[in-house]
Amino acid sequence: MRLSDIDLRSLEVFIAVVEAQGIANAQALLNRDASTISRQLGQLEERIGLRLCERGRGGFALTGAGEQIYRNTVDLTLALRRFEDAAETLKGHLSGKLRLAMIDNLISDPNCPLRNVLQRYGARRANEVHLHMEVMAPFQIEQALLNHAADVGIGIFPAHLEELDYQPLYQETDWLVCAPSHPLAGADSLADVKEELQISAKVARHFLGSQDTTPLGGDPKHVTAWVSNVEAAALLILAGSHVGFLPNHYARVWIESGQMVAVRPDHFRRSSLIEAAARRSRDSQTPAVDAFRDDMAAVLEVFGMPASTDR
């Protein structure tokens, strides 16, 4: 069989359905109703002569053939992106898509170089790249990179994957914080703080694991809330029900307004390395992605990796 424009559009629908794990979830991605998506999938299956997925009351699932076709479709889509972007590059244009995935609340950290990188990238001549930026948890960022759903990820990655390259960017400092109404806020001595910590309900970010809980001491069973992002942890701390670590640049606005208290920051502090991650093989990258990574390297060379902010 030979591919037509109709086939390529149907393959894009197929990828969206797989990544959304079902037709219903893919409606928002494709801006089409379920019946239209279902019809296009059926036409693709008829054209290829294979059943690609099971769909119905039992839920969505790829068939064995569907899994192989999906992998081949992703490879084909990437090859077409590289072809189109390379042609534009030869004409002096930087085009295509750049998909950035990042953890939440990077913007308030003065050490974060991402603003400088985006400024440098945006100033490139004849830059017609469309940016797609999403906030995700670190494990979701790595999965998106592996699935070719993102090009560059910015986050905290405690366990490095062999398939990805990691570039250190800067250190982020966390302070132990609580609400003013929490007993920890009135603890006078370090001994009093440690005693109160033994029985306080704690919130921790699950992707940090023991890095977030060990400095707190006490019985691990008192970690009663696990979250995937800083904002969820801040909400519980502001409510007065939990204590935990927050990035100091993020917590500062609440500390200065009296809505949070930093608990002995001279003693209870930890740091996390913020890194940029990308697929190890540059064969899967486009000129738009290569240019962004080059600009990131240039910014880091000029400014270096900032030290942790302990103020």
Summary of the structure (lengths in Angstrom):
residues: 311
radius of gyration: 23.5
end to end distance: 64.5
largest distance: 77.0
contacts: 964
relative contact order: 0.14
helix: 47%
strand: 21%
